[in-house]
Amino acid sequence: MPEKKRSHHKKVNDKPATKKIPRQNQLPGMEDAKMARIENLAFDYAELRDERVALSAREIDLKTKLIDEMHKQKKTEYKRNGITVKLTVEKEGVKVRVKSEDDLPTDITPAPAPNVSAESLAVDSEG
């Protein structure tokens, strides 16, 4: 059965380049096989740590863009089709939740167009 595509799960092609740390093969006759294992695990750990750091930088960038857009739209909370975004006040941040595919409604509709008129934006200065 083909998988459903979800528009809110956009694939980003700007993945950080994973750098492999150069490794030296064990030379014949060397007795330090346990040391080689430690070194390989250390390299694996360092590579994974570097990937995490790069992802954290991307996460911070996207978080800042999302907070800026929420401010631009004058929203402190947004909910639609299983997506919830809340700005937190105590420390400027954002909480995002996306329900699993099983929990999403099957009749997902596009966001309604804003219905704003000049009269609705008028401010009563006499009140």
Backbone bond lengths (Angstrom), bond angles and torsions (degrees), N, CA, C in turn:
res aa  C-N    CA-C-N  psi(-1)  N-CA   C-N-CA  omega(-1)  CA-C   N-CA-C  phi
1 M - - - 1.448 - - 1.534 108.03 -
2 P 1.340 119.16 130.15 1.469 120.08 -178.89 1.527 110.90 -68.06
3 E 1.322 114.95 147.44 1.467 119.84 179.88 1.519 109.60 -77.93
4 K 1.346 115.58 149.21 1.449 120.94 176.24 1.519 108.13 -78.60
5 K 1.316 115.69 141.17 1.456 119.31 175.85 1.520 107.97 -93.67
6 R 1.321 115.18 136.73 1.462 120.41 -179.68 1.519 107.53 -113.68
7 S 1.327 115.85 122.54 1.454 120.25 -174.23 1.520 112.77 -66.15
8 H 1.322 119.05 -23.61 1.460 120.08 -177.66 1.523 112.33 -85.23
9 H 1.313 116.91 -0.24 1.464 120.96 175.81 1.522 107.48 -108.81
10 K 1.322 115.87 78.12 1.451 120.01 -179.28 1.517 109.05 -84.11
11 K 1.315 115.34 137.35 1.454 119.69 177.44 1.520 108.36 -84.94
12 V 1.288 115.19 134.02 1.452 121.06 179.24 1.518 107.58 -103.84
13 N 1.321 116.65 126.19 1.451 120.89 -177.40 1.521 113.24 -89.28
14 D 1.332 117.27 -3.72 1.452 118.99 -178.08 1.526 110.80 -93.06
15 K 1.341 114.89 54.42 1.456 120.00 177.90 1.519 108.76 -66.85
16 P 1.311 116.73 143.74 1.453 117.58 176.59 1.522 109.67 -65.60
17 A 1.304 114.91 138.90 1.468 119.18 179.70 1.522 108.43 -66.29
18 T 1.318 115.38 124.55 1.457 119.89 179.36 1.514 107.92 -82.57
19 K 1.319 115.31 117.54 1.455 119.89 178.81 1.510 108.61 -94.12
20 K 1.293 115.07 124.59 1.458 120.36 174.33 1.512 107.76 -85.27
21 I 1.300 116.24 130.39 1.448 120.87 176.23 1.519 107.29 -76.52
22 P 1.357 117.68 128.34 1.460 119.11 -178.94 1.522 111.32 -60.55
23 R 1.306 115.38 137.75 1.466 120.90 -178.24 1.511 109.75 -123.77
24 Q 1.284 114.88 145.53 1.452 120.05 178.96 1.520 108.60 -100.59
25 N 1.322 115.77 132.53 1.458 120.22 177.29 1.530 109.66 -70.57
26 Q 1.297 113.84 152.21 1.466 118.84 178.67 1.523 108.73 -69.31
27 L 1.310 114.77 132.22 1.460 119.52 -179.62 1.525 109.91 -82.55
28 P 1.326 117.62 147.31 1.468 120.16 179.04 1.530 110.47 -60.69
29 G 1.309 116.16 140.52 1.453 121.84 178.32 1.518 113.93 86.45
30 M 1.341 117.78 -4.02 1.471 119.71 179.10 1.519 108.63 -78.79
31 E 1.285 116.26 141.87 1.460 122.13 -176.53 1.527 112.62 -98.16
32 D 1.333 117.72 -0.80 1.465 120.44 -172.09 1.528 112.38 -96.77
33 A 1.320 117.94 48.39 1.462 120.96 -179.96 1.525 111.00 -61.97
34 K 1.339 117.65 -37.93 1.465 120.60 178.74 1.514 110.33 -66.14
35 M 1.326 117.40 -36.35 1.457 120.68 178.43 1.533 110.45 -66.89
36 A 1.321 116.53 -38.53 1.468 120.28 178.73 1.520 109.61 -62.20
37 R 1.304 117.43 -39.86 1.476 121.27 178.19 1.525 110.21 -62.93
38 I 1.332 116.94 -43.37 1.469 120.49 178.21 1.528 109.73 -61.83
39 E 1.321 116.56 -44.08 1.460 119.91 -179.46 1.521 111.44 -63.78
40 N 1.328 117.41 -42.90 1.465 120.46 179.08 1.521 111.16 -63.57
41 L 1.319 117.28 -41.83 1.467 120.03 177.03 1.521 110.49 -64.99
42 A 1.318 117.24 -38.66 1.468 120.70 177.76 1.529 110.34 -63.35
43 F 1.345 117.32 -42.13 1.465 120.81 177.27 1.526 110.80 -63.62
44 D 1.341 117.26 -44.14 1.468 121.04 178.19 1.527 110.74 -58.42
45 Y 1.323 115.30 -45.16 1.461 120.34 179.76 1.530 110.30 -62.20
46 A 1.324 117.35 -47.16 1.465 121.19 -177.89 1.529 111.12 -62.30
47 E 1.328 117.48 -40.35 1.464 120.76 177.77 1.520 111.06 -62.92
48 L 1.325 116.39 -45.34 1.459 120.18 179.88 1.529 111.02 -64.92
49 R 1.328 116.39 -41.15 1.466 120.89 178.13 1.526 109.86 -60.27
50 D 1.332 117.20 -43.70 1.461 120.77 -179.60 1.527 111.23 -63.81
51 E 1.336 117.63 -38.11 1.466 121.29 175.85 1.525 110.27 -62.92
52 R 1.336 116.83 -43.34 1.460 121.01 -179.79 1.524 110.87 -62.15
53 V 1.316 117.07 -43.01 1.462 120.97 179.62 1.526 109.98 -61.96
54 A 1.324 117.44 -42.86 1.459 120.98 178.36 1.525 110.78 -64.12
55 L 1.333 117.19 -41.08 1.466 120.34 177.95 1.523 111.15 -65.98
56 S 1.318 117.64 -36.63 1.467 120.78 178.41 1.519 110.44 -61.60
57 A 1.319 117.15 -40.77 1.459 120.73 178.39 1.528 110.52 -62.52
58 R 1.335 117.63 -43.16 1.465 121.40 177.90 1.527 110.57 -65.03
59 E 1.355 116.45 -39.76 1.468 120.67 179.20 1.523 110.72 -61.85
60 I 1.322 117.00 -44.21 1.465 121.24 179.53 1.521 110.40 -62.30
61 D 1.328 117.57 -41.82 1.458 121.77 179.20 1.533 110.85 -61.84
62 L 1.345 116.64 -46.90 1.474 120.02 179.91 1.523 111.73 -67.20
63 K 1.334 116.71 -36.51 1.460 121.04 178.15 1.527 109.98 -62.66
64 T 1.328 117.21 -43.35 1.463 121.42 178.85 1.524 110.78 -63.33
65 K 1.328 116.95 -42.35 1.463 120.27 178.43 1.527 111.06 -63.09
66 L 1.338 117.10 -40.18 1.461 120.97 -179.96 1.531 110.53 -66.60
67 I 1.325 117.29 -43.84 1.475 120.57 178.29 1.524 109.84 -62.21
68 D 1.329 117.50 -44.34 1.468 120.75 178.87 1.525 111.34 -60.33
69 E 1.333 116.98 -41.24 1.467 120.35 179.83 1.529 111.13 -67.53
70 M 1.342 117.01 -38.67 1.474 120.01 176.80 1.534 110.00 -61.73
71 H 1.337 117.48 -41.84 1.462 120.75 176.95 1.523 110.98 -64.75
72 K 1.321 116.10 -43.20 1.465 120.99 -179.69 1.527 110.41 -59.95
73 Q 1.326 116.92 -39.82 1.462 121.62 -179.97 1.527 112.27 -85.06
74 K 1.338 116.51 -0.40 1.475 123.08 -179.51 1.528 111.22 56.30
75 K 1.338 114.72 47.51 1.462 121.73 -179.95 1.521 109.17 -118.28
76 T 1.321 116.41 141.81 1.464 120.62 170.92 1.522 109.95 -109.68
77 E 1.335 115.66 -14.07 1.457 120.91 178.89 1.518 108.50 -149.93
78 Y 1.330 115.20 142.53 1.461 121.43 178.32 1.515 108.49 -139.70
79 K 1.331 116.40 128.63 1.464 121.81 177.46 1.520 108.37 -135.56
80 R 1.340 115.34 132.22 1.454 119.98 174.07 1.510 109.06 -171.15
81 N 1.303 116.60 132.38 1.470 123.83 173.75 1.522 113.15 49.94
82 G 1.317 116.79 44.70 1.456 120.21 175.95 1.514 114.66 85.70
83 I 1.341 118.46 -0.24 1.458 122.41 178.53 1.516 107.71 -103.21
84 T 1.324 117.31 128.49 1.459 122.27 176.66 1.515 108.56 -125.89
85 V 1.321 116.59 126.96 1.461 122.46 176.74 1.514 106.97 -126.68
86 K 1.335 117.51 125.49 1.462 122.44 178.11 1.520 109.07 -128.49
87 L 1.338 116.16 130.53 1.459 119.65 172.15 1.518 107.70 -81.89
88 T 1.308 116.69 136.40 1.451 120.54 176.87 1.521 108.39 -98.17
89 V 1.339 116.64 142.02 1.448 121.62 -172.15 1.529 112.25 -91.83
90 E 1.330 117.38 -44.54 1.464 120.03 -173.66 1.525 112.70 -56.70
91 K 1.302 117.51 -40.33 1.463 123.14 174.49 1.507 104.76 -137.91
92 E 1.344 115.84 120.29 1.455 119.02 -175.33 1.517 109.52 -51.29
93 G 1.291 115.99 115.03 1.453 122.35 -179.13 1.507 108.97 -159.50
94 V 1.293 115.55 -175.87 1.453 120.31 179.92 1.521 107.55 -146.83
95 K 1.316 115.67 140.77 1.455 121.48 174.77 1.517 107.22 -113.91
96 V 1.320 115.89 129.92 1.463 121.04 -178.54 1.510 108.49 -125.58
97 R 1.309 116.11 133.23 1.456 121.47 174.97 1.514 107.71 -130.98
98 V 1.302 116.00 134.35 1.461 122.14 174.41 1.515 105.71 -125.77
99 K 1.320 115.70 119.98 1.458 120.03 -178.60 1.519 110.19 -65.17
100 S 1.314 115.09 155.92 1.459 119.19 178.31 1.525 109.12 -67.66
101 E 1.300 116.25 161.43 1.457 121.38 -176.70 1.521 111.93 -57.65
102 D 1.327 117.38 -32.89 1.460 120.90 -179.51 1.528 111.72 -69.29
103 D 1.342 117.31 -28.24 1.457 121.37 -177.25 1.524 113.49 -88.66
104 L 1.326 117.31 -10.70 1.455 120.06 -177.27 1.526 110.65 -74.98
105 P 1.337 116.51 146.13 1.465 118.92 175.39 1.523 109.61 -67.19
106 T 1.322 116.00 150.38 1.465 119.95 -179.22 1.522 111.79 -83.16
107 D 1.310 117.45 -17.58 1.466 120.95 -178.40 1.537 110.15 -104.63
108 I 1.314 117.04 59.96 1.463 121.76 -179.53 1.520 108.53 -68.83
109 T 1.317 115.19 127.70 1.453 121.30 -179.01 1.521 109.61 -114.45
110 P 1.325 116.76 154.66 1.464 118.97 178.01 1.532 110.45 -66.96
111 A 1.316 115.52 155.99 1.463 120.52 178.48 1.524 108.83 -62.61
112 P 1.332 116.97 141.57 1.462 119.26 179.86 1.526 110.49 -68.69
113 A 1.329 115.35 147.08 1.465 120.29 176.65 1.529 108.29 -72.43
114 P 1.317 116.97 142.93 1.461 118.51 179.85 1.518 110.48 -64.77
115 N 1.317 116.04 136.60 1.451 122.33 179.73 1.526 107.20 -111.74
116 V 1.316 116.51 82.35 1.450 121.89 -174.62 1.507 108.71 -118.52
117 S 1.328 115.56 132.04 1.463 120.13 175.37 1.520 108.89 -119.70
118 A 1.314 116.31 163.94 1.468 120.39 -179.84 1.523 110.71 -62.06
119 E 1.330 117.73 -33.70 1.472 120.86 -179.61 1.521 111.57 -66.93
120 S 1.325 117.61 -34.54 1.461 119.99 -178.07 1.531 111.19 -73.06
121 L 1.323 117.07 -17.92 1.459 120.53 179.18 1.521 112.19 -94.15
122 A 1.321 117.63 -8.20 1.466 121.64 -177.51 1.525 109.90 -66.78
123 V 1.330 115.88 144.09 1.456 122.09 -179.31 1.527 108.30 -109.48
124 D 1.327 115.18 132.43 1.464 121.31 178.43 1.525 108.23 -82.79
125 S 1.339 117.33 106.76 1.464 120.36 -176.37 1.529 112.20 -86.73
126 E 1.313 118.75 -6.07 1.465 121.53 -178.14 1.528 111.68 -89.80
127 G 1.281 118.71 -16.74 1.437 123.21 -169.62 1.462 115.74 -81.56
